[in-house]
């Protein structure tokens, strides 16, 4: 009677207790697929690390972010892909916010601005409020993490309704304002952080690929329209995540 060969145990992919930090990700190999990972989030961390490992951060000429980096992998639904990428980006942007400690304060940046013509009101309140830049940044990150954790908005993260697109668009716009503020007001911090992480480049590529942020909101377009301090003070109205259509807006 022939013996039945036992099925091989699946390869463990993760970090076991006692593993040295240098070996945390030794199981990850080039060319892995999303189905090789226990979560979509861990796959996004993997492709980000693989991309960053493939470039020379000291080079003055950096490659463009390839569209393939954020192509929706099969069998993941697009809204689920957007959801987990937003989670990943908001945590990375939190690291950028940490770089602003002692630099961006209520004294140095009493208003949340990009250029002098663009001021942003904080929507993380019952009524849009004028916050200093560091408070706007903190409030926005905390509010978006709270929304992403909401079981009411996202009861099933593997099957997310297309109705969530407006929410993702609003999150993306609000987060991009943090880059715009740092770029125009704390350029040394921006340049040093970007040279290490390519975070703004990656986030911009992601937002453009899925049309999450209007083109006229990106820093290149804002820079073209820089001018003297503006007295315009019209504000948008509507939901807590409105579209941008004025120089001072929510």
Secondary structure as the mmCIF struct_conf table of DSSP 4:
data_model
#
loop_
_struct_conf.conf_type_id
_struct_conf.id
_struct_conf.beg_label_comp_id
_struct_conf.beg_label_asym_id
_struct_conf.beg_label_seq_id
_struct_conf.end_label_comp_id
_struct_conf.end_label_asym_id
_struct_conf.end_label_seq_id
HELX_LH_PP_P HELX_LH_PP_P1 UNK A 2 UNK A 12
BEND BEND1 UNK A 14 UNK A 14
TURN_TY1_P TURN_TY1_P1 UNK A 17 UNK A 18
HELX_RH_3T_P HELX_RH_3T_P1 UNK A 21 UNK A 23
TURN_TY1_P TURN_TY1_P2 UNK A 24 UNK A 27
TURN_TY1_P TURN_TY1_P3 UNK A 30 UNK A 31
HELX_RH_3T_P HELX_RH_3T_P2 UNK A 34 UNK A 36
BEND BEND2 UNK A 37 UNK A 39
HELX_RH_AL_P HELX_RH_AL_P1 UNK A 40 UNK A 53
TURN_TY1_P TURN_TY1_P4 UNK A 54 UNK A 54
BEND BEND3 UNK A 55 UNK A 55
TURN_TY1_P TURN_TY1_P5 UNK A 57 UNK A 58
BEND BEND4 UNK A 60 UNK A 61
HELX_LH_PP_P HELX_LH_PP_P2 UNK A 62 UNK A 66
HELX_RH_3T_P HELX_RH_3T_P3 UNK A 67 UNK A 70
HELX_LH_PP_P HELX_LH_PP_P3 UNK A 71 UNK A 73
TURN_TY1_P TURN_TY1_P6 UNK A 74 UNK A 75
HELX_RH_AL_P HELX_RH_AL_P2 UNK A 78 UNK A 98
TURN_TY1_P TURN_TY1_P7 UNK A 99 UNK A 103
BEND BEND5 UNK A 104 UNK A 104
TURN_TY1_P TURN_TY1_P8 UNK A 106 UNK A 108
BEND BEND6 UNK A 110 UNK A 111
STRN STRN1 UNK A 113 UNK A 113
BEND BEND7 UNK A 114 UNK A 115
TURN_TY1_P TURN_TY1_P9 UNK A 116 UNK A 117
STRN STRN2 UNK A 119 UNK A 120
STRN STRN3 UNK A 122 UNK A 122
BEND BEND8 UNK A 124 UNK A 127
STRN STRN4 UNK A 129 UNK A 129
HELX_RH_AL_P HELX_RH_AL_P3 UNK A 133 UNK A 148
TURN_TY1_P TURN_TY1_P10 UNK A 149 UNK A 149
TURN_TY1_P TURN_TY1_P11 UNK A 151 UNK A 153
BEND BEND9 UNK A 155 UNK A 155
TURN_TY1_P TURN_TY1_P12 UNK A 157 UNK A 158
BEND BEND10 UNK A 159 UNK A 159
HELX_RH_3T_P HELX_RH_3T_P4 UNK A 162 UNK A 164
HELX_RH_AL_P HELX_RH_AL_P4 UNK A 165 UNK A 185
HELX_RH_AL_P HELX_RH_AL_P5 UNK A 187 UNK A 197
HELX_RH_AL_P HELX_RH_AL_P6 UNK A 199 UNK A 209
TURN_TY1_P TURN_TY1_P13 UNK A 210 UNK A 211
BEND BEND11 UNK A 213 UNK A 213
HELX_RH_3T_P HELX_RH_3T_P5 UNK A 215 UNK A 217
BEND BEND12 UNK A 218 UNK A 218
HELX_RH_AL_P HELX_RH_AL_P7 UNK A 219 UNK A 224
TURN_TY1_P TURN_TY1_P14 UNK A 225 UNK A 225
BEND BEND13 UNK A 228 UNK A 228
HELX_LH_PP_P HELX_LH_PP_P4 UNK A 229 UNK A 230
BEND BEND14 UNK A 238 UNK A 239
TURN_TY1_P TURN_TY1_P15 UNK A 240 UNK A 241
HELX_LH_PP_P HELX_LH_PP_P5 UNK A 242 UNK A 244
BEND BEND15 UNK A 246 UNK A 247
STRN STRN5 UNK A 248 UNK A 249
#
